[in-house]
Amino acid sequence: MELHPDICYAALSARDRRFDGVFYVGVSTTGIFCRPVCTARLPRQDRCTFYSNAAAAEAAGFRPCLRCRPELAPGTARVDAVSRVARMAFDRIEAGELTDRSLSDLAADLGVSARQLRRVVEQTYGVTPVQLAQTRRLLLAKQLIADTQLSMADIAFAAGFSSVRRFNHLFRDRYGLQPSAMRRGRRQSDQQGLELRLGYRPPLDWAGLSGFLASRGAPAVEQVADGEYRRTVRLDERVGWLAARPAKGQRPELLLRVSESLVPALTPLLARARQLFDLDADPAPIDAQLRDDPLLGPCVASAPGLRIPGGLSGFEVALRAILGQQISVRAATTLYGRFAERFGTIIETPWPTLERTPPAAETVAEASLQSLIDLGLPARRAQTIQQVAQAVSQGQLRLDPSAAAQETMDALQAIPGIGPWTVQYLAMRVLGQPDAWPASDLGLMKAAGCSTPKALEQQAEVWRPWRSYAAMHLWQSLTRTP
């Protein structure tokens, strides 16, 4: 991210944690420099100076803030590597990483020792990794107690506890009462599956979000009907389905129904569902900036709260992106349907036409190159898909928001057949980068009225640091009826 004052101030105003460690702000009236996520009162722009690292801010005469502690920011420089590990560990723990794996396993994945990981997490967040995991389990258990009719034993195991006794003990210790005392009387739903609620910051353009997802998947894998988004799910060895729709009433929530087969994997599933629907975004500062642009203003007015569609599986999104290189959306969807038919697993759902799981990286990696070509692919593109599948299945490439963004993008770029467009597209949808920009996209050039990628790149400068959201608005404008 270039340190343009207007771009940095927009990111500072949003206090979006995706910019934490990307830059620092020095405030002339206080002589202090902060992280962009600092909760102190927002200074005026003319009092702010932006720096790419903490050392540069100190060299300019600023003191570190005692509230946000810039030394703990997940920086991108080599000297910041250990601090960056704390954020990556937090994201993985929130997604249930310590449910079936040990702290040593997580530390090995992040390239540090278990002792070092424990120390840096405790220094950054004030609690140990185990305490973070326990809090995550307790919060999920509270939600399941309030929103479902599952038994206490099922809730304990669904939340990631190894035993009911441990669950009861920790619940009483933290909340001072028995788990059953928190249960409210709820009528049984006549719909299949377990129903949960996911909160978000309004507004939410649900029609645009669900329509984008369904239009780029196979009908046997995901679909939209009656305002509800439905899809099959594969999480490691578990398969099932989910369905989501906005809740009725005043509260900004999505109602999420999941099959009972996925209850043991609820922690990672809920984390991935939030990323799938971009529910942690704050649309207010994003829409406020893009609304002032002559080109994007009408788009924002038509679709306030537009989100970046993510993915339950990074490999699934990567496969769809590679299939879509240099061909139309419809043609790529046809190819993806063939992959689902060939490599997906047959599954029963409440909807007869929704009956295939998405292809798994391990299955595609083990397939012969000729079997991929027979689906209608050029040999080179089939090789690219096979290499990505092998890298993901072997753990050499991690495609999810908790991965180190720049390192993952560099690894993708090194694979033959993956160029800047695919890397930026995956940075947007898989890595959750708010300022990714696939400048060579023909649809974006058409929507923006630009004839070359360079011209589009120049025009997009005023949309930073929200170019990912600008891209979504432009793509949606191509399908919107005038």
C-alpha positions in Angstrom: 0.0 0.0 0.0 1.5 3.3 -1.1 1.5 6.0 1.6 -0.8 8.5 -0.1 -2.2 10.7 2.7 -5.8 10.5 1.4 -5.7 6.7 1.1 -4.1 6.2 4.5 -6.5 8.6 6.2 -9.5 6.8 4.7 -8.1 3.5 6.2 -7.4 5.2 9.5 -11.0 6.5 9.6 -12.4 3.0 9.1 -10.1 1.5 11.8 -10.2 -1.7 9.8 -7.8 -4.2 11.2 -6.9 -5.4 7.8 -4.6 -2.3 7.6 -3.0 -3.0 11.0 0.8 -3.0 10.5 0.6 -1.7 6.9 1.3 1.9 8.0 1.5 4.1 11.1 0.2 7.6 11.8 2.1 10.4 13.5 -0.1 13.1 15.1 1.5 16.5 15.2 -0.6 17.9 18.0 0.3 15.1 20.5 3.7 14.0 19.2 2.5 10.4 19.3 2.4 7.8 16.5 -0.3 5.1 16.5 -1.5 2.0 14.6 -4.5 2.5 12.3 -6.7 0.5 14.7 -6.1 2.8 17.7 -9.3 3.6 19.5 -8.1 7.2 20.4 -10.1 10.1 19.0 -9.6 10.5 15.2 -7.3 13.4 14.5 -7.9 15.8 11.6 -6.1 14.9 8.4 -3.9 18.0 8.4 -2.4 16.8 11.7 -1.5 13.4 10.4 1.7 12.1 8.8 2.0 8.5 7.6 4.9 6.1 7.9 5.6 2.6 6.5 7.2 1.4 9.8 7.5 2.3 13.4 11.2 3.2 13.1 10.5 5.9 10.5 7.9 7.4 12.8 10.3 7.4 15.7 13.0 8.9 13.6 10.6 11.8 12.7 10.4 12.5 16.5 7.1 10.8 17.4 6.6 8.7 20.6 4.8 5.4 20.5 1.2 5.4 21.7 0.7 3.7 25.1 -2.9 2.7 24.2 -2.5 0.8 20.9 1.3 0.0 21.4 2.7 0.2 17.9 5.4 -2.4 18.8 2.7 -5.1 18.8 1.4 -4.3 15.3 1.6 -7.3 12.8 4.1 -5.6 10.6 5.4 -6.8 7.2 9.1 -6.3 7.8 11.4 -9.1 8.8 11.9 -7.6 12.2 8.1 -7.6 12.8 7.7 -11.3 11.9 7.1 -12.6 15.4 4.5 -9.9 16.1 2.8 -10.8 12.8 2.6 -14.4 14.1 0.4 -13.3 17.0 -2.3 -12.1 14.6 -2.1 -15.2 12.5 -2.3 -17.4 15.6 -5.3 -15.4 16.8 -7.2 -15.9 13.5 -6.5 -19.6 13.5 -7.5 -20.1 17.1 -10.7 -18.2 16.4 -11.4 -20.7 13.6 -10.9 -23.7 15.9 -7.3 -24.6 15.2 -6.7 -25.9 18.8 -9.8 -28.1 18.8 -8.1 -31.1 17.2 -4.5 -30.0 17.1 -2.0 -29.0 19.8 -0.3 -25.7 20.4 3.0 -27.3 19.2 1.3 -28.2 15.9 0.1 -24.6 15.4 3.5 -23.2 16.4 5.2 -25.5 13.9 2.9 -24.3 11.1 3.8 -20.7 11.9 7.6 -21.4 12.1 8.1 -20.7 15.8 8.4 -22.7 19.0 5.4 -23.4 21.2 7.1 -21.4 24.0 7.7 -18.4 21.7 4.1 -18.5 20.3 2.7 -18.6 23.9 4.9 -15.6 24.9 4.0 -13.4 21.9 0.3 -14.1 22.1 0.2 -13.4 25.8 2.2 -10.2 25.2 -0.1 -9.0 22.4 -3.5 -10.0 23.8 -2.9 -10.4 27.6 -4.0 -14.1 27.6 -2.4 -17.4 26.6 -3.4 -19.2 23.4 -5.2 -21.8 25.5 -7.3 -19.1 27.2 -8.1 -17.6 23.8 -9.4 -21.0 22.6 -11.4 -21.6 25.8 -13.1 -18.2 25.4 -14.0 -19.0 21.8 -15.5 -22.4 22.9 -17.5 -20.8 25.7 -18.9 -18.1 23.5 -20.0 -20.7 20.9 -21.5 -22.9 23.7 -23.5 -19.9 24.9 -24.8 -19.3 21.5 -25.8 -22.9 21.1 -27.5 -23.0 24.5 -29.6 -19.9 23.6 -30.4 -20.6 20.0 -30.8 -24.4 19.7 -32.3 -27.4 21.5 -29.1 -29.5 21.4 -28.4 -31.5 24.5 -25.6 -30.1 26.8 -23.4 -33.0 25.9 -23.8 -32.3 22.2 -23.2 -28.6 22.8 -20.0 -29.3 24.7 -18.5 -31.4 21.9 -19.8 -29.1 19.2 -18.0 -26.1 20.9 -14.8 -28.1 21.0 -14.6 -29.3 24.6 -13.0 -32.7 25.0 -15.4 -33.7 27.8 -18.7 -32.6 29.4 -17.1 -32.4 32.8 -14.5 -29.9 31.5 -17.3 -27.9 29.8 -19.4 -27.7 33.0 -16.4 -26.8 35.2 -15.1 -24.0 32.9 -18.7 -22.6 32.4 -19.3 -22.4 36.1 -15.9 -20.9 36.7 -16.3 -18.2 34.1 -20.0 -17.4 34.3 -20.9 -18.5 37.9 -23.8 -20.7 36.9 -24.7 -24.0 35.4 -24.9 -24.1 31.5 -28.6 -25.3 31.6 -29.5 -22.1 33.6 -28.9 -20.0 30.5 -31.3 -21.9 28.3 -34.3 -20.0 27.2 -37.6 -21.6 26.2 -37.6 -21.9 22.4 -40.1 -23.5 20.1 -38.8 -26.3 17.9 -38.3 -25.2 14.3 -40.1 -27.2 11.6 -37.1 -26.8 9.3 -34.2 -29.2 8.9 -30.8 -28.5 10.4 -29.4 -26.5 13.2 -30.3 -22.7 13.1 -27.8 -20.1 14.3 -27.5 -16.3 14.1 -24.6 -14.3 12.7 -24.5 -10.6 13.4 -23.2 -7.9 11.0 -23.0 -4.2 10.6 -25.8 -2.9 8.4 -26.5 -2.3 5.6 -26.1 -5.6 3.7 -26.7 -6.1 0.0 -27.9 -9.6 0.3 -29.3 -10.0 -3.2 -26.0 -8.9 -4.7 -23.9 -11.0 -2.4 -25.9 -14.3 -2.8 -26.4 -13.7 -6.5 -22.7 -13.3 -7.1 -21.9 -16.5 -5.3 -24.6 -18.6 -6.9 -23.8 -17.3 -10.4 -20.2 -18.5 -10.1 -20.8 -22.0 -8.7 -22.3 -25.2 -10.0 -26.1 -25.6 -9.5 -25.4 -28.9 -7.8 -23.1 -27.2 -5.3 -24.7 -23.8 -4.6 -27.9 -22.1 -5.5 -30.3 -19.3 -4.5 -34.0 -19.8 -4.1 -36.7 -17.8 -2.3 -34.1 -15.3 -1.1 -32.1 -18.1 0.6 -28.5 -19.0 -0.3 -27.9 -22.8 -0.1 -24.8 -24.8 -0.7 -23.0 -28.1 0.1 -20.0 -28.1 2.4 -16.9 -30.2 2.7 -14.7 -29.6 5.9 -11.9 -32.1 5.9 -13.7 -35.5 6.2 -17.1 -34.0 7.1 -19.7 -33.2 4.5 -23.1 -31.5 4.8 -25.0 -28.4 3.8 -25.8 -24.9 4.9 -28.5 -22.3 4.1 -28.5 -18.6 4.9 -31.0 -15.7 4.7 -31.3 -12.3 6.4 -33.4 -12.5 9.6 -36.7 -10.7 9.7 -37.0 -7.8 12.1 -34.8 -5.0 13.3 -31.7 -6.9 14.3 -29.0 -7.1 11.6 -28.4 -10.9 11.6 -28.2 -13.7 9.1 -30.0 -16.9 9.9 -27.7 -19.8 9.2 -28.9 -23.4 9.1 -26.4 -26.2 9.0 -26.9 -29.9 8.7 -26.4 -32.0 11.8 -23.5 -33.8 10.2 -21.5 -30.5 10.5 -22.2 -29.9 14.2 -18.8 -31.3 15.3 -17.1 -28.8 13.0 -19.1 -25.7 14.0 -16.2 -23.6 15.1 -14.3 -23.5 11.8 -17.5 -23.5 9.9 -18.8 -20.4 11.5 -15.5 -18.6 11.0 -15.6 -19.5 7.3 -19.2 -18.5 7.0 -18.4 -15.0 8.3 -15.6 -14.8 5.7 -17.9 -16.2 3.0 -20.4 -13.3 3.5 -17.8 -10.7 4.6 -19.7 -10.1 7.8 -16.9 -8.5 9.7 -16.7 -5.5 7.2 -17.9 -2.1 8.2 -19.8 -0.8 5.1 -20.2 2.8 6.4 -16.7 4.2 5.7 -16.4 2.2 2.5 -19.7 3.4 1.1 -19.0 6.9 2.3 -15.9 7.2 0.2 -17.1 5.4 -2.9 -20.4 7.3 -2.9 -18.5 10.5 -3.7 -17.1 9.1 -6.9 -19.1 10.1 -10.1 -18.8 6.6 -11.5 -19.4 4.6 -8.4 -21.9 6.9 -6.7 -24.9 5.4 -8.5 -23.6 1.9 -7.9 -23.4 2.5 -4.1 -26.9 4.1 -4.1 -28.3 1.0 -5.9 -26.4 -1.5 -3.6 -25.5 -0.1 -0.2 -23.6 -2.5 1.9 -22.1 -4.5 -0.9 -19.7 -7.1 0.4 -16.8 -9.1 -1.0 -17.9 -12.7 -1.5 -15.3 -15.0 0.1 -15.3 -18.8 0.1 -15.7 -21.7 2.5 -12.7 -23.3 0.7 -9.8 -21.4 -0.7 -9.1 -24.1 -3.2 -12.6 -24.0 -4.5 -12.3 -20.3 -5.2 -8.9 -20.8 -6.8 -10.2 -23.6 -9.0 -13.1 -21.4 -10.2 -10.7 -18.5 -10.8 -8.3 -20.5 -12.9 -11.1 -22.1 -14.9 -12.4 -18.5 -15.6 -9.1 -17.3 -17.1 -9.8 -15.7 -20.5 -13.3 -17.1 -20.9 -16.8 -15.9 -20.0 -18.4 -16.4 -16.6 -21.0 -18.8 -18.1 -18.3 -20.9 -19.8 -16.3 -21.1 -16.5 -19.4 -22.1 -14.6 -20.0 -24.9 -17.1 -16.4 -26.2 -16.6 -16.8 -26.0 -12.8 -20.0 -28.0 -13.0 -18.0 -30.8 -14.8 -15.4 -30.7 -12.0 -18.1 -31.0 -9.4 -19.7 -33.9 -11.3 -16.3 -35.7 -11.7 -14.6 -35.0 -8.4 -17.5 -34.0 -6.0 -19.1 -36.5 -3.6 -22.8 -37.3 -3.9 -24.7 -36.0 -0.8 -28.3 -35.8 0.4 -29.8 -32.4 1.2 -33.3 -31.0 1.7 -33.2 -29.8 -2.0 -33.0 -32.5 -4.6 -30.9 -30.6 -7.1 -28.3 -29.6 -4.5 -26.4 -33.0 -4.4 -22.7 -32.6 -5.0 -19.9 -31.4 -2.7 -17.3 -29.1 -4.1 -14.1 -30.8 -5.4 -11.4 -31.4 -2.8 -7.8 -30.4 -3.4 -6.6 -33.9 -2.5 -9.0 -35.5 -5.0 -7.9 -33.2 -7.8 -4.2 -33.6 -6.9 -4.4 -37.4 -7.3 -6.3 -37.3 -10.6 -4.4 -37.9 -13.8 -3.6 -34.9 -16.0 -5.5 -36.5 -18.9 -8.7 -36.8 -16.8 -8.6 -33.0 -16.3 -8.0 -32.3 -20.0 -10.9 -34.6 -20.8 -13.2 -32.1 -18.9 -12.5 -29.6 -21.6 -9.4 -27.8 -20.4 -6.2 -26.9 -22.3 -3.3 -28.9 -21.2 -1.5 -25.9 -19.7 -4.5 -24.9 -17.6 -5.0 -28.5 -16.4 -1.3 -28.5 -15.3 -1.9 -25.2 -13.4 -4.9 -26.6 -11.6 -3.1 -29.8 -10.7 -0.1 -27.9 -9.3 -2.3 -25.7 -7.1 -4.2 -28.8 -5.9 -0.9 -30.5 -5.0 0.5 -27.5 -3.2 -2.7 -27.1 -1.2 -3.1 -30.8 -0.3 0.6 -31.0 0.7 0.4 -27.9 2.9 2.8 -25.9 0.8 0.1 -23.3 0.0 -2.4 -22.1 2.5 -5.5 -20.4 1.0 -7.4 -18.7 3.7 -7.5 -15.2 5.4 -5.2 -16.3 8.2 -2.3 -16.9 5.7 0.4 -14.3 5.3 -1.0 -12.3 2.3 2.1 -11.2 0.5 3.9 -14.5 0.9 0.8 -16.3 -0.4 0.5 -14.0 -3.3 4.2 -14.5 -4.2 3.7 -18.3 -4.0 0.7 -18.1 -6.3 2.6 -15.9 -8.8 5.4 -18.5 -8.9 3.0 -21.2 -10.2 3.1 -21.4 -14.1 -0.2 -20.3 -15.5 -1.1 -17.9 -12.7 -0.7 -14.3 -13.5 -1.5 -10.9 -11.8 -5.3 -11.1 -12.5 -5.7 -14.5 -10.7 -3.4 -13.4 -7.8 -5.4 -10.2 -7.3 -8.7 -12.0 -7.6 -7.7 -14.5 -5.0 -6.3 -11.8 -2.7 -9.7 -10.2 -2.8 -11.9 -13.3 -2.3 -9.6 -15.7 -0.4 -7.1 -13.6 1.5 -9.7 -10.9 2.3 -7.6 -8.0 1.1 -9.8 -4.8 0.8 -7.5 -3.1 -1.7 -6.9 -5.9 -4.2 -7.3 -4.8 -7.9 -7.4 -7.2 -10.9 -6.6 -4.3 -13.3 -6.6 -6.5 -16.5 -10.2 -7.7 -16.0 -12.2 -7.0 -19.1 -15.4 -6.6 -17.2 -13.9 -3.9 -15.0 -12.5 -2.1 -18.0 -15.9 -2.2 -19.7 -17.8 -1.0 -16.6 -15.3 1.8 -16.0 -15.1 2.9 -19.7 -11.4 2.3 -19.9 -9.6 0.8 -22.9 -6.4 -0.4 -21.2 -5.4 -1.8 -17.8 -3.1 1.1 -17.3 -6.0 3.6 -17.7 -8.1 1.5 -15.4 -5.3 1.4 -12.8 -5.0 5.2 -12.9 -8.8 5.7 -12.5 -8.9 3.3 -9.6 -6.4 5.3 -7.5 -9.2 7.5 -6.1 -11.0 4.3 -4.8 -8.1 3.2 -2.6 -8.0 1.7 0.0 -11.3 0.0 -1.0 -10.6 -1.1 -4.6 -11.9 -4.6 -3.9 -15.3 -3.2 -3.0 -15.1 -0.9 -6.1 -14.5 -3.9 -8.3 -17.5 -5.6 -6.8 -19.7 -2.6 -7.6 -18.4 -2.4 -11.2 -19.0 -6.1 -11.8 -22.5 -5.8 -10.3 -23.2 -2.8 -12.6 -22.7 -5.0 -15.6 -25.6 -7.3 -14.6 -27.9 -4.7 -13.2 -30.9 -3.7 -15.4 -30.8 0.0 -16.3 
